[in-house]
Each structure stands twice: as structure tokens, then as C-alpha cells.
Amino acid sequence: MVWQNTTQVGVGVAISASGDIYVVANYAPAGNYIVEYPYQRQ
């Protein structure tokens, strides 16, 4: 799920020497604030 106003998404993946997999994502404009919802409230 992404925020309703999201216009850009970036994702990166890295594998550590021990084989652990790390996935990160970033999106713009920023969101995920306590007072915001990722969708339009009815």
C-alpha cells in the first residue's frame, strides 16, 4: 500500500555477508504521520 498522494517510489535491496536480505523503500512526498491516513477517509 502507498499513500494516496504518492508520486515517486524507490526500492533498494542488499544482501549481507551472512546472507541476510535487507529491503528498503522510500516514497515522495513523505507521509506516515500519526494524524494522516494512507487513504481518503469517508
Rosetta blueprint (number, residue, H / E / L):
1 M L
2 V L
3 W L
4 Q L
5 N L
6 T L
7 T L
8 Q E
9 V E
10 G E
11 V E
12 G E
13 V E
14 A E
15 I E
16 S L
17 A L
18 S L
19 G L
20 D L
21 I E
22 Y E
23 V E
24 V E
25 A E
26 N E
27 Y E
28 A E
29 P L
30 A L
31 G L
32 N L
33 Y L
34 I L
35 V L
36 E L
37 Y L
38 P L
39 Y L
40 Q L
41 R L
42 Q L
